[in-house]
């Protein structure tokens, strides 16, 4: 009787718990990360900032196409008109040409108006249009640089962490050497070499960002190496070894995917830093050259023209605001991803 009583009690417990289990909703890890991300107000604000900048930079010129990136407003220059007068004297025909000089309205450093939403700069370029094209340069260059840095860092860090020993020492010492390289002095040398060459000014910034990629991947490599050193001793790696998987499959199919959450956060935070780096290079006249636009190039004018700094805020303030919005947006997204991908966070 006692055994039957125990069995009946167990059945009662199971019967009472089943309805509770049916009400539990299972959530996939991806959905859980997305839910955590959109719970953060700063993440949503950062996403709105970044998406707004992309729409402004890439779709804006399709809507506002009255002026081009390198199209000058020449209405501020002097206009010369030639008139001809024909008359006859002593049976011969003569033509008199007369040149008239007309001074048109000066449109350099023009204030905001219906013709120029944010006015014009000291050369006569439309500031609003150059903001859009400058955003293209800053965003594209930053994304390309961060992508290349991540790829190189994953490959080198994965090899160093997986093999260890001499391979690890060689790669890490190479990272130490690259980290010690002075960035700005070498960029000055490279910029001088590019000035002497016939490379189009529009593509110089891409060559400089390749150099930045070359000296910036060690940070990602160290992050990947540290994670792989702790992951390669786990049980699933022992099982992969026992099943005879190739080295590349064990690194890039089993180890690197487990490092991706940290990499995603690192990439999102690096985007803001890379935009600042590109703006700094352009401000120092090492990046995009006139007449092409970049946010840093648009601010560069205040370094040589104090009148613009004090009396024409519409020339350089909008570019500075765009840089601040881009950096804050990517940092907010990075913080939100870090919290969303944290396995210790509350569900």
Rosetta silent file (secondary structure, phi, psi, omega in degrees, C-alpha in Angstrom):
SEQUENCE: XXXXXXXXXXXXXXXXXXXXXXXXXXXXXXXXXXXXXXXXXXXXXXXXXXXXXXXXXXXXXXXXXXXXXXXXXXXXXXXXXXXXXXXXXXXXXXXXXXXXXXXXXXXXXXXXXXXXXXXXXXXXXXXXXXXXXXXXXXXXXXXXXXXXXXXXXXXXXXXXXXXXXXXXXXXXXXXXXXXXXXXXXXXXXXXXXXXXXXXXXXXXXXXXXXXXXXXXXXXXXXXXXXXXXXXXXXXXXXXXXXXXXXXXXXXXXXXXXXXXXXXXXXXXXXXXXXXXXXXXXXXXXXXXXXXXXXXXXXXXXXXXXXXXXXXXXXXXXXXXXXXXXXXXXXXXXXXXXXXXXXXXXXX
SCORE:     score description
SCORE:     0.000 S_00000001
   1 L     0.000  -35.827  179.772    0.000    0.000    0.000 S_00000001
   2 H   -65.788  -38.502  178.980    2.860    2.360    0.729 S_00000001
   3 H   -65.556  -42.692  178.430    4.343    1.803   -2.758 S_00000001
   4 H   -62.320  -37.898  178.822    0.980    2.499   -4.409 S_00000001
   5 H   -62.547  -41.982  179.279    0.643    5.609   -2.332 S_00000001
   6 H   -63.617  -41.919  179.873    4.041    6.876   -3.542 S_00000001
   7 H   -64.506  -42.233  178.565    3.131    6.205   -7.158 S_00000001
   8 H   -61.903  -38.939  179.308   -0.158    8.019   -6.803 S_00000001
   9 H   -65.388  -38.546  178.475    1.628   11.004   -5.287 S_00000001
  10 H   -64.180  -43.551  179.170    4.094   11.094   -8.176 S_00000001
  11 H   -62.573  -36.412  178.735    1.267   11.008  -10.721 S_00000001
  12 H   -66.166  -39.805  179.541   -0.435   13.856   -8.906 S_00000001
  13 H   -65.000  -43.801  178.926    2.760   15.918   -9.022 S_00000001
  14 H   -62.288  -43.467 -179.212    3.218   15.221  -12.752 S_00000001
  15 H   -63.612  -35.280 -178.746   -0.392   16.095  -13.470 S_00000001
  16 H   -76.907  -24.695 -177.483   -0.114   19.374  -11.603 S_00000001
  17 H   -88.681  -22.661 -176.711    3.144   20.389  -13.362 S_00000001
  18 H   -60.056  -44.826  179.127    2.115   19.607  -16.951 S_00000001
  19 H   -60.782  -32.832  178.378   -0.125   22.651  -17.399 S_00000001
  20 H   -67.652  -39.721  179.933    2.746   24.884  -16.222 S_00000001
  21 H   -66.136  -33.847 -179.375    5.122   23.354  -18.786 S_00000001
  22 H   -68.153  -26.141 -178.580    2.624   23.920  -21.592 S_00000001
  23 L   -85.212   -8.762 -179.949    2.525   27.626  -20.816 S_00000001
  24 L   -79.612  127.590  179.321    6.311   28.022  -21.070 S_00000001
  25 L  -100.037  120.691  177.302    7.409   29.551  -24.407 S_00000001
  26 L   -79.819  136.140 -176.812   10.765   28.425  -25.677 S_00000001
  27 L  -122.518  132.153  179.515   12.799   31.213  -27.295 S_00000001
  28 L   -69.456  155.204  179.133   15.670   30.737  -29.718 S_00000001
  29 H   -58.817  -38.826  179.915   19.029   32.363  -28.851 S_00000001
  30 H   -64.467  -43.984  179.438   18.822   34.682  -31.855 S_00000001
  31 H   -65.255  -35.027  179.452   15.366   35.883  -30.913 S_00000001
  32 H   -66.278  -40.803  178.749   16.496   36.361  -27.338 S_00000001
  33 H   -64.461  -44.444  179.651   19.442   38.536  -28.460 S_00000001
  34 H   -62.394  -40.385 -179.381   17.184   40.639  -30.703 S_00000001
  35 H   -65.114  -43.210  177.946   14.686   41.067  -27.885 S_00000001
  36 H   -63.670  -40.004 -177.776   17.378   42.189  -25.455 S_00000001
  37 H   -62.496  -46.245 -175.886   18.817   44.574  -28.025 S_00000001
  38 H   -80.569   -5.693  172.020   15.531   46.335  -28.747 S_00000001
  39 H   -74.573  -24.559 -177.819   14.719   46.583  -25.054 S_00000001
  40 L   -83.241  124.959  179.262   17.538   49.118  -24.719 S_00000001
  41 H   -67.460  -37.026  179.237   16.491   52.665  -25.586 S_00000001
  42 H   -64.813  -35.556  177.810   20.079   53.660  -26.370 S_00000001
  43 H   -63.353  -42.360  179.844   20.351   50.790  -28.863 S_00000001
  44 H   -66.837  -41.087  178.385   17.246   51.980  -30.686 S_00000001
  45 H   -62.862  -44.322  177.971   18.504   55.580  -30.675 S_00000001
  46 H   -61.781  -40.218  179.063   21.872   54.456  -32.060 S_00000001
  47 H   -65.035  -40.142  177.954   20.186   52.385  -34.759 S_00000001
  48 H   -64.161  -41.557  178.610   18.030   55.355  -35.782 S_00000001
  49 H   -59.729  -49.642 -175.550   21.128   57.574  -35.944 S_00000001
  50 H   -67.681  -45.557  179.489   23.094   55.177  -38.157 S_00000001
  51 H   -62.919  -39.717  177.730   20.181   54.326  -40.459 S_00000001
  52 H   -62.252  -39.827  177.907   19.362   58.014  -40.782 S_00000001
  53 H   -65.848  -39.566  178.350   22.943   58.801  -41.812 S_00000001
  54 H   -64.285  -44.363  178.890   22.899   56.031  -44.419 S_00000001
  55 H   -63.154  -43.024 -179.459   19.616   57.287  -45.878 S_00000001
  56 H   -63.328  -42.232 -173.792   20.894   60.866  -45.863 S_00000001
  57 H   -79.069  -37.818 -171.956   24.229   59.986  -47.516 S_00000001
  58 H  -100.246  -30.061  179.207   23.149   57.443  -50.123 S_00000001
  59 H  -101.910  -19.388 -179.261   19.571   58.392  -50.961 S_00000001
  60 H   -58.806  -47.108  179.768   19.793   62.123  -50.306 S_00000001
  61 H   -62.067  -21.253  177.078   21.620   63.008  -53.561 S_00000001
  62 H   -74.293  -26.809 -179.415   18.873   61.245  -55.513 S_00000001
  63 H   -91.327  -48.402 -179.702   16.284   63.575  -54.019 S_00000001
  64 L  -103.073   90.581 -174.602   18.277   66.810  -53.764 S_00000001
  65 L  -119.603   27.496  179.548   20.177   66.895  -57.039 S_00000001
  66 L   -72.144  -29.290 -179.751   20.196   70.594  -57.862 S_00000001
  67 L  -128.243  150.726  177.472   23.932   70.790  -57.199 S_00000001
  68 L   -97.192  171.332 -178.001   26.746   68.275  -57.646 S_00000001
  69 L   -62.219  -41.595 -176.821   29.553   67.345  -55.291 S_00000001
  70 L  -113.865   26.094  179.872   32.179   69.282  -57.252 S_00000001
  71 L   -94.118  120.565 -179.399   29.849   71.804  -58.909 S_00000001
  72 E   -85.492  145.662  170.612   30.748   75.410  -58.132 S_00000001
  73 L   -88.274   98.038 -172.933   28.231   78.195  -57.800 S_00000001
  74 H   -86.930   12.000 -179.274   29.882   80.595  -60.236 S_00000001
  75 H   -69.982  -14.410  178.914   27.360   83.369  -59.754 S_00000001
  76 H   -86.755   -2.683 -179.172   29.870   85.155  -57.540 S_00000001
  77 L   -92.919  164.843 -179.621   32.375   85.554  -60.380 S_00000001
  78 E   -76.710  135.247 -179.550   32.644   88.396  -62.851 S_00000001
  79 E  -104.608  131.344  179.143   30.688   87.954  -66.068 S_00000001
  80 E  -111.728  128.052  177.521   32.067   89.243  -69.357 S_00000001
  81 E  -122.041  138.740 -177.714   29.733   89.859  -72.308 S_00000001
  82 E  -112.840  127.660  177.360   30.841   90.812  -75.830 S_00000001
  83 E  -117.963  144.764 -178.821   28.627   92.892  -78.134 S_00000001
  84 E  -117.859  136.897  177.971   29.269   93.584  -81.809 S_00000001
  85 E  -127.398  126.462 -178.905   28.222   96.676  -83.772 S_00000001
  86 E  -107.801  131.946  177.702   28.537   96.868  -87.563 S_00000001
  87 E  -143.316  161.921 -176.296   28.665  100.182  -89.418 S_00000001
  88 E  -118.323  133.394  178.731   29.639  101.401  -92.875 S_00000001
  89 E  -145.159  130.361 -179.966   31.995  104.295  -93.650 S_00000001
  90 L    56.542   36.278  177.237   33.492  105.341  -96.993 S_00000001
  91 L    77.454    5.365  179.157   31.947  102.352  -98.637 S_00000001
  92 E  -117.230  148.021 -178.405   33.605   99.911  -96.252 S_00000001
  93 E   -97.996  132.343  179.827   32.000   97.807  -93.535 S_00000001
  94 E  -124.364  145.896  177.003   33.464   97.848  -90.024 S_00000001
  95 E  -118.779  126.023 -179.565   32.673   95.735  -86.988 S_00000001
  96 E  -108.298  120.984  178.029   33.153   97.150  -83.477 S_00000001
  97 E  -102.347  132.353 -178.482   33.433   94.664  -80.579 S_00000001
  98 E  -127.641  126.724 -179.812   32.753   95.926  -77.089 S_00000001
  99 E   -98.986  127.745  179.998   33.389   93.920  -73.895 S_00000001
 100 E  -112.723  129.699  179.643   31.168   94.627  -70.911 S_00000001
 101 E  -101.114  124.050 -178.446   32.170   93.573  -67.394 S_00000001
 102 E  -122.757  123.700  179.250   29.307   92.719  -65.042 S_00000001
 103 E   -90.969  114.092 -178.852   29.859   91.924  -61.377 S_00000001
 104 L   -85.023  171.695  179.171   27.290   89.360  -60.257 S_00000001
 105 L   -63.577  129.956 -178.141   26.091   88.699  -56.728 S_00000001
 106 L   -73.209  122.016 -179.170   28.811   87.087  -54.629 S_00000001
 107 L  -111.249   12.070  174.090   27.727   83.586  -53.586 S_00000001
 108 L   -79.036  136.004 -176.892   30.899   82.527  -51.744 S_00000001
 109 L    55.162   40.467  179.918   30.239   81.919  -48.045 S_00000001
 110 L   -74.859  145.723  177.760   26.576   82.550  -48.742 S_00000001
 111 L   -73.142  165.328  177.503   24.135   82.120  -45.844 S_00000001
 112 L   -57.141  138.003 -178.738   21.463   79.401  -45.906 S_00000001
 113 L  -153.052 -178.171  178.386   18.751   80.119  -48.441 S_00000001
 114 L   -67.967  -28.341  179.071   16.220   78.394  -50.655 S_00000001
 115 L   -78.359  -39.014  177.617   18.900   77.919  -53.307 S_00000001
 116 L  -127.395  109.488 -172.470   21.482   76.549  -50.864 S_00000001
 117 L   -58.961  -43.348  179.076   19.923   74.915  -47.800 S_00000001
 118 L  -110.140   13.967 -179.675   23.058   75.258  -45.667 S_00000001
 119 L    83.770 -166.477  179.463   24.742   77.965  -47.733 S_00000001
 120 E  -124.680  160.023  178.719   28.049   77.701  -49.581 S_00000001
 121 L   -90.006 -168.166 -176.049   31.652   77.384  -48.440 S_00000001
 122 L   -71.909   -9.781  177.763   34.595   79.638  -49.256 S_00000001
 123 L  -103.142  -11.281 -179.316   34.970   78.031  -52.696 S_00000001
 124 L    99.325   12.938  177.727   31.318   78.205  -53.696 S_00000001
 125 E   -85.333  146.451  177.942   30.382   74.543  -53.120 S_00000001
 126 E   -72.947  120.022 -174.268   26.955   73.669  -51.750 S_00000001
 127 H   -67.858  -40.645 -177.484   27.494   72.564  -48.122 S_00000001
 128 H   -62.674  -42.118  179.080   24.363   70.429  -47.893 S_00000001
 129 H   -66.869  -41.687 -179.237   25.326   68.385  -50.964 S_00000001
 130 H   -68.002  -27.382  173.726   28.908   67.961  -49.772 S_00000001
 131 H   -62.066  -42.410 -178.910   27.617   66.686  -46.431 S_00000001
 132 H   -67.721  -46.843 -179.988   25.837   63.846  -48.220 S_00000001
 133 H   -69.750  -33.506  175.440   28.782   62.898  -50.408 S_00000001
 134 H   -65.562  -34.446  175.637   31.175   63.251  -47.476 S_00000001
 135 H   -64.701  -36.083  176.458   29.034   60.811  -45.510 S_00000001
 136 H   -59.595  -47.793 -179.421   29.430   58.272  -48.297 S_00000001
 137 H   -60.873  -49.314 -175.904   33.207   58.486  -48.080 S_00000001
 138 H   -62.731  -45.633 -176.713   33.306   58.266  -44.282 S_00000001
 139 H   -71.116  -44.749 -178.587   30.858   55.366  -43.989 S_00000001
 140 H   -64.626  -46.766 -179.223   32.200   53.295  -46.903 S_00000001
 141 H   -61.917  -42.451 -178.896   35.844   53.705  -45.889 S_00000001
 142 H   -64.813  -43.578 -179.733   35.085   52.851  -42.258 S_00000001
 143 H   -65.814  -42.370  179.233   33.107   49.725  -43.132 S_00000001
 144 H   -62.766  -44.903 -178.309   35.756   48.477  -45.567 S_00000001
 145 H   -63.868  -45.850 -179.164   38.556   49.073  -43.068 S_00000001
 146 H   -65.359  -38.392  178.670   36.744   47.384  -40.162 S_00000001
 147 H   -62.835  -46.526 -179.916   35.786   44.415  -42.356 S_00000001
 148 H   -65.892  -39.024  177.631   39.380   43.885  -43.515 S_00000001
 149 H   -61.834  -41.642 -179.432   40.698   44.309  -39.968 S_00000001
 150 H   -67.011  -43.485 -179.882   38.248   41.677  -38.710 S_00000001
 151 H   -61.722  -49.039  179.303   39.078   39.193  -41.478 S_00000001
 152 H   -63.252  -42.022 -179.654   42.835   39.513  -40.940 S_00000001
 153 H   -64.063  -39.979  179.585   42.435   39.419  -37.170 S_00000001
 154 H   -65.946  -43.844 -178.333   40.263   36.283  -37.273 S_00000001
 155 H   -65.306  -51.413 -176.251   42.664   34.425  -39.582 S_00000001
 156 H   -70.367  -41.768  178.334   45.866   35.335  -37.731 S_00000001
 157 H   -67.571  -37.078  177.611   44.358   35.079  -34.255 S_00000001
 158 H   -65.105  -42.373  178.437   42.685   31.763  -35.061 S_00000001
 159 H   -65.205  -43.592 -178.933   45.932   30.251  -36.329 S_00000001
 160 H   -65.074  -43.849 -177.895   47.904   31.558  -33.336 S_00000001
 161 H   -71.553  -32.478 -176.506   45.404   30.365  -30.750 S_00000001
 162 H   -78.218  -46.140 -175.572   44.851   26.943  -32.296 S_00000001
 163 H   -83.629  -38.362 -179.265   48.435   25.900  -33.013 S_00000001
 164 L    64.907 -163.091  174.742   50.223   27.715  -30.199 S_00000001
 165 H    61.767 -135.447 -176.784   53.942   27.193  -29.701 S_00000001
 166 H   -64.965  -40.409  179.875   56.283   28.711  -32.278 S_00000001
 167 H   -60.578  -44.251  179.020   53.430   29.776  -34.575 S_00000001
 168 H   -62.613  -43.999 -179.386   51.776   31.645  -31.725 S_00000001
 169 H   -63.092  -42.820 -178.924   55.046   33.353  -30.742 S_00000001
 170 H   -63.512  -47.254 -177.841   55.786   34.492  -34.305 S_00000001
 171 H   -66.394  -41.252  179.899   52.304   35.951  -34.860 S_00000001
 172 H   -68.064  -36.376  177.125   52.198   37.659  -31.466 S_00000001
 173 H   -68.414  -34.762  174.799   55.660   39.205  -31.933 S_00000001
 174 H   -63.290  -40.361  176.546   54.503   40.475  -35.333 S_00000001
 175 H   -61.675  -41.402  179.176   51.506   42.031  -33.578 S_00000001
 176 H   -61.865  -41.231  179.861   53.825   43.714  -31.071 S_00000001
 177 H   -64.485  -44.808 -178.422   55.908   45.218  -33.877 S_00000001
 178 H   -66.314  -35.694  179.274   52.838   46.545  -35.732 S_00000001
 179 H   -66.697  -30.529 -178.246   51.373   48.043  -32.574 S_00000001
 180 H   -79.533  -10.878 -178.619   54.623   49.940  -31.969 S_00000001
 181 L   -67.443  133.020  177.273   54.588   51.589  -35.406 S_00000001
 182 L   -73.077  121.772 -173.795   53.884   55.359  -35.218 S_00000001
 183 H   -71.669  -58.177 -174.039   50.671   55.939  -37.116 S_00000001
 184 H   -64.240  -45.510  178.877   50.581   59.665  -37.928 S_00000001
 185 H   -58.842  -41.855  179.263   54.284   60.105  -38.936 S_00000001
 186 H   -68.051  -35.689  176.624   54.106   57.175  -41.354 S_00000001
 187 H   -64.456  -35.134  176.334   50.827   58.508  -42.736 S_00000001
 188 H   -63.679  -41.073  178.721   52.546   61.848  -43.367 S_00000001
 189 H   -65.416  -45.632  179.929   55.266   60.072  -45.339 S_00000001
 190 H   -63.255  -39.625  179.517   52.748   58.046  -47.344 S_00000001
 191 H   -64.287  -37.771  177.382   50.686   61.174  -48.025 S_00000001
 192 H   -64.642  -40.026  177.733   53.782   62.977  -49.326 S_00000001
 193 H   -64.304  -40.649  179.502   54.522   60.068  -51.651 S_00000001
 194 H   -67.868  -32.487  176.879   50.942   60.101  -52.904 S_00000001
 195 H   -62.871  -35.884 -179.331   51.160   63.860  -53.520 S_00000001
 196 H   -78.554  -14.850  179.625   54.102   63.268  -55.827 S_00000001
 197 L   -90.018  178.981 -178.586   52.260   60.535  -57.715 S_00000001
 198 L  -106.146   27.201  179.950   49.426   60.897  -60.204 S_00000001
 199 L   -73.972  136.723 -179.907   46.844   59.012  -58.135 S_00000001
 200 L   -58.501  136.017 -178.414   43.372   60.530  -58.217 S_00000001
 201 H   -61.007  -24.984 -177.756   42.645   62.522  -55.062 S_00000001
 202 H   -69.075  -25.881 -174.479   39.340   60.701  -54.675 S_00000001
 203 H  -104.473    1.966 -178.784   41.057   57.353  -54.075 S_00000001
 204 H   -64.661  -38.889 -177.649   43.893   58.472  -51.793 S_00000001
 205 H   -62.495  -32.093  179.216   41.891   57.879  -48.643 S_00000001
 206 H   -67.308  -38.017  177.591   41.382   54.240  -49.598 S_00000001
 207 H   -66.650  -38.778  178.268   45.149   53.706  -49.859 S_00000001
 208 H   -67.745  -35.903  179.152   45.649   55.319  -46.460 S_00000001
 209 H   -71.156  -26.497  173.688   42.959   53.133  -44.914 S_00000001
 210 H   -63.314  -41.081  176.604   44.730   50.054  -46.291 S_00000001
 211 H   -64.576  -42.243  177.675   47.739   51.103  -44.239 S_00000001
 212 H   -61.147  -37.650  176.167   45.505   51.623  -41.194 S_00000001
 213 H   -62.465  -40.551 -177.929   44.118   48.137  -41.736 S_00000001
 214 H   -63.228  -34.673 -177.443   47.654   46.738  -41.850 S_00000001
 215 H   -98.152   -2.794 -174.043   48.561   48.215  -38.453 S_00000001
 216 H  -106.150  -13.808 -176.841   45.153   47.759  -36.759 S_00000001
 217 H   -70.161  -21.029 -179.274   44.440   44.020  -37.094 S_00000001
 218 H   -57.641  -32.835  178.997   46.641   42.937  -34.127 S_00000001
 219 H   -63.027  -44.436  177.113   43.972   44.033  -31.638 S_00000001
 220 H   -66.985  -38.375  179.416   41.365   41.734  -33.200 S_00000001
 221 H   -61.872  -40.879  179.096   43.932   38.938  -33.519 S_00000001
 222 H   -66.442  -38.603  177.301   44.702   39.112  -29.802 S_00000001
 223 H   -62.633  -47.727 -179.885   41.008   39.010  -28.949 S_00000001
 224 H   -64.264  -42.764 -179.764   40.409   35.945  -31.141 S_00000001
 225 H   -59.768  -45.647 -178.950   43.564   34.221  -29.871 S_00000001
 226 H   -62.631  -39.615  179.013   42.563   34.659  -26.225 S_00000001
 227 H   -68.469  -41.004 -177.675   39.093   33.252  -26.821 S_00000001
 228 H   -69.507  -33.829  177.411   40.345   30.281  -28.825 S_00000001
 229 H   -59.868  -33.574  178.828   42.933   29.383  -26.179 S_00000001
 230 H   -85.924  -24.419 -176.371   40.073   28.883  -23.716 S_00000001
 231 H   -87.549  -26.291 -172.113   37.711   27.206  -26.186 S_00000001
 232 L   -70.382  -12.889  178.924   40.023   24.638  -27.750 S_00000001
 233 L   -95.328    2.545 -178.760   40.074   22.502  -24.592 S_00000001
 234 L   -73.623  166.810 -173.863   36.291   22.083  -24.439 S_00000001
 235 H   -64.286  -37.002 -177.313   34.582   18.734  -24.972 S_00000001
 236 H   -68.819  -26.377  175.642   33.227   19.510  -28.437 S_00000001
 237 H   -74.737  -34.011  174.934   36.761   20.248  -29.649 S_00000001
 238 H   -65.306  -39.296  177.776   37.937   16.906  -28.263 S_00000001
 239 H   -66.625  -39.549  177.538   35.078   15.245  -30.154 S_00000001
 240 H   -63.598  -36.864  177.294   36.019   17.105  -33.347 S_00000001
 241 H   -66.390  -40.930 -179.592   39.596   15.894  -32.942 S_00000001
 242 H   -67.304  -29.813 -179.995   38.425   12.318  -32.438 S_00000001
 243 L   -83.516   -2.712  174.257   36.291   12.483  -35.587 S_00000001
 244 L    77.274   27.546  178.238   39.310   13.538  -37.642 S_00000001
 245 L   -65.500  150.786  178.748   38.080   16.949  -38.788 S_00000001
 246 L   -70.170  162.472 -178.342   40.579   19.092  -40.708 S_00000001
 247 H   -63.498  -44.153 -179.179   42.348   21.975  -39.001 S_00000001
 248 H   -62.142  -37.210  179.715   40.560   24.642  -41.040 S_00000001
 249 H   -69.318  -38.203  179.501   37.176   23.127  -40.196 S_00000001
 250 H   -67.734  -35.183 -178.483   37.954   23.016  -36.491 S_00000001
 251 H   -75.648  -53.941 -168.976   39.112   26.649  -36.485 S_00000001
 252 H   -91.333  -11.607  179.631   36.558   28.324  -38.738 S_00000001
 253 H  -107.594  -27.255 -175.915   33.520   26.081  -38.168 S_00000001
 254 H  -114.243  -32.968 -176.837   33.787   25.258  -34.463 S_00000001
 255 H   -94.661  -51.178 -176.280   35.995   27.868  -32.795 S_00000001
 256 H   -60.308  -42.142  177.775   35.482   31.142  -34.688 S_00000001
 257 H   -57.340  -29.453  178.032   31.625   31.010  -34.525 S_00000001
 258 H   -76.762  -12.938  177.395   31.921   30.904  -30.735 S_00000001
 259 H   -96.850  -10.026 -173.887   33.996   34.088  -30.842 S_00000001
 260 H   -58.526  -39.226  177.885   31.562   35.946  -33.124 S_00000001
 261 H   -55.546  -45.065  177.855   29.580   37.667  -30.312 S_00000001
 262 H   -66.042  -36.332  179.654   32.758   39.375  -29.085 S_00000001
 263 H   -67.379  -39.975  179.756   33.774   40.175  -32.667 S_00000001
 264 H   -61.808  -44.189  177.884   30.413   41.763  -33.480 S_00000001
 265 H   -63.707  -43.959  179.707   30.686   44.055  -30.469 S_00000001
 266 H   -62.311  -40.309  179.796   34.300   44.899  -31.318 S_00000001
 267 H   -65.539  -44.593 -178.168   33.392   45.694  -34.938 S_00000001
 268 H   -64.225  -38.082  177.530   30.509   47.981  -34.011 S_00000001
 269 H   -72.875  -32.527  179.982   32.679   49.927  -31.566 S_00000001
 270 H   -69.728  -26.983 -179.971   35.562   50.067  -34.062 S_00000001
 271 H   -61.268  -43.177  177.156   33.343   51.699  -36.688 S_00000001
 272 H   -62.756  -42.314  178.950   33.012   54.826  -34.572 S_00000001
 273 H   -64.820  -38.159 -178.627   36.762   54.960  -33.982 S_00000001
 274 H   -69.114  -35.405  175.930   37.478   54.481  -37.693 S_00000001
 275 H   -63.758  -41.140  176.656   35.151   57.357  -38.643 S_00000001
 276 H   -63.427  -39.217  179.781   37.046   59.585  -36.224 S_00000001
 277 H   -64.284  -44.710  179.535   40.341   58.410  -37.728 S_00000001
 278 H   -64.048  -41.018  178.984   39.171   59.178  -41.265 S_00000001
 279 H   -65.066  -37.718  178.378   37.893   62.588  -40.205 S_00000001
 280 H   -64.568  -44.336  178.756   41.218   63.322  -38.500 S_00000001
 281 H   -61.376  -43.563  179.984   43.182   62.385  -41.622 S_00000001
 282 H   -67.428  -36.527  177.996   40.967   64.568  -43.805 S_00000001
 283 H   -63.850  -37.655  178.622   41.218   67.445  -41.307 S_00000001
 284 L   -81.181    6.838  179.488   45.033   67.209  -41.450 S_00000001
 285 L    65.465   29.198  177.043   44.787   67.287  -45.263 S_00000001
 286 L  -102.967  -13.430 -174.888   46.071   63.702  -45.447 S_00000001
 287 L  -102.711 -119.253 -178.222   42.859   62.093  -46.659 S_00000001
 288 L   -69.949  129.385 -179.181   40.327   63.212  -49.243 S_00000001
 289 L   -97.846  151.260  173.660   41.547   66.186  -51.231 S_00000001
 290 L   -61.915  146.575   12.720   39.470   69.017  -52.662 S_00000001
 291 L   -89.449    4.068 -178.789   37.312   69.291  -54.666 S_00000001
 292 L   -76.620  153.690 -170.211   35.962   65.985  -53.319 S_00000001
 293 L  -102.556  145.615  168.509   34.087   66.089  -50.040 S_00000001
 294 L  -153.871  153.186 -176.960   34.636   64.440  -46.684 S_00000001
 295 H   -60.032  -41.354  178.190   33.455   65.515  -43.265 S_00000001
 296 H   -66.188  -37.810  178.142   37.005   66.090  -42.058 S_00000001
 297 H   -64.460  -36.184 -179.820   37.890   68.072  -45.181 S_00000001
 298 H   -68.448  -28.059  178.223   34.884   70.339  -44.627 S_00000001
 299 H   -84.713  -19.939 -175.979   36.121   71.131  -41.110 S_00000001
 300 H   -58.204  -25.290 -176.097   39.691   71.675  -42.302 S_00000001
 301 H   -61.803  -29.571 -175.905   38.851   75.213  -43.431 S_00000001
 302 H   -72.218  -15.175  179.804   38.737   76.502  -39.845 S_00000001
 303 H   -74.696  -20.860 -177.949   42.428   75.703  -39.375 S_00000001
 304 L  -120.538   -8.417 -176.260   43.435   78.411  -41.873 S_00000001
 305 L  -132.082   98.512 -178.798   40.476   80.793  -41.862 S_00000001
 306 H   -70.261  -26.971  178.623   39.559   82.331  -38.527 S_00000001
 307 H   -63.500  -41.273  177.403   36.766   84.382  -40.106 S_00000001
 308 H   -65.625  -39.734 -179.954   34.930   81.183  -41.058 S_00000001
 309 H   -60.745  -38.195 -173.856   35.471   79.779  -37.557 S_00000001
 310 H   -93.180  -36.491 -168.882   33.897   82.809  -35.898 S_00000001
 311 H  -114.192   -9.354 -177.437   31.338   84.154  -38.365 S_00000001
 312 L  -130.008   70.414 -178.336   30.278   81.276  -40.640 S_00000001
 313 H   -65.285  -25.103 -178.028   29.187   78.418  -38.421 S_00000001
 314 H   -68.313  -13.237 -178.240   27.086   76.957  -41.223 S_00000001
 315 H   -80.370  -40.581 -171.931   30.281   75.985  -43.072 S_00000001
 316 H  -118.529  -21.476 -179.370   31.830   73.614  -40.499 S_00000001
 317 H   -64.401  -43.905 -179.652   29.303   72.905  -37.729 S_00000001
 318 H   -58.001  -38.929  178.049   27.060   70.556  -39.818 S_00000001
 319 H   -65.702  -40.570  176.961   30.033   68.296  -40.651 S_00000001
 320 H   -63.600  -38.369  178.120   31.023   68.160  -36.983 S_00000001
 321 H   -64.399  -40.619  178.757   27.446   67.276  -36.016 S_00000001
 322 H   -63.330  -40.328  178.024   27.421   64.424  -38.562 S_00000001
 323 H   -63.101  -44.983  179.761   30.672   63.026  -37.126 S_00000001
 324 H   -62.082  -43.637 -179.913   29.273   63.172  -33.586 S_00000001
 325 H   -62.304  -43.887 -179.002   26.038   61.462  -34.664 S_00000001
 326 H   -63.662  -46.657 -177.999   27.928   58.672  -36.473 S_00000001
 327 H   -66.124  -45.008  178.834   30.315   57.972  -33.579 S_00000001
 328 H   -63.547  -41.603 -179.105   27.580   58.074  -30.940 S_00000001
 329 H   -60.562  -47.808 -179.930   25.288   55.901  -33.057 S_00000001
 330 H   -67.655  -35.140  177.779   27.863   53.139  -33.528 S_00000001
 331 H   -68.552  -39.514  176.394   28.877   53.282  -29.869 S_00000001
 332 H   -62.978  -42.418  177.799   25.255   52.994  -28.730 S_00000001
 333 H   -63.822  -41.560  178.662   24.764   49.998  -31.034 S_00000001
 334 H   -62.811  -42.032  177.205   27.973   48.412  -29.730 S_00000001
 335 H   -64.010  -40.944  179.036   26.890   48.847  -26.113 S_00000001
 336 H   -65.302  -40.643  177.156   23.491   47.377  -26.913 S_00000001
 337 H   -66.016  -38.320  178.679   25.008   44.357  -28.666 S_00000001
 338 H   -61.621  -42.987  178.244   27.406   43.791  -25.784 S_00000001
 339 H   -70.652  -37.574 -177.413   24.534   43.657  -23.306 S_00000001
 340 H   -70.332  -33.446 -177.687   22.332   41.571  -25.629 S_00000001
 341 L   -90.178    0.903  179.293   25.034   38.975  -26.297 S_00000001
 342 L   -73.293  116.262 -178.370   26.027   38.664  -22.643 S_00000001
 343 L   -69.041  -17.424 -178.963   25.092   35.086  -21.603 S_00000001
 344 L   -89.159   -3.594 -179.040   24.946   36.123  -17.941 S_00000001
 345 L   -71.024  154.446  179.391   22.309   38.772  -18.569 S_00000001
 346 L   -70.184  142.159 -179.096   18.800   38.261  -17.246 S_00000001
 347 L   -87.737    0.000    0.000   16.348   36.867  -19.782 S_00000001
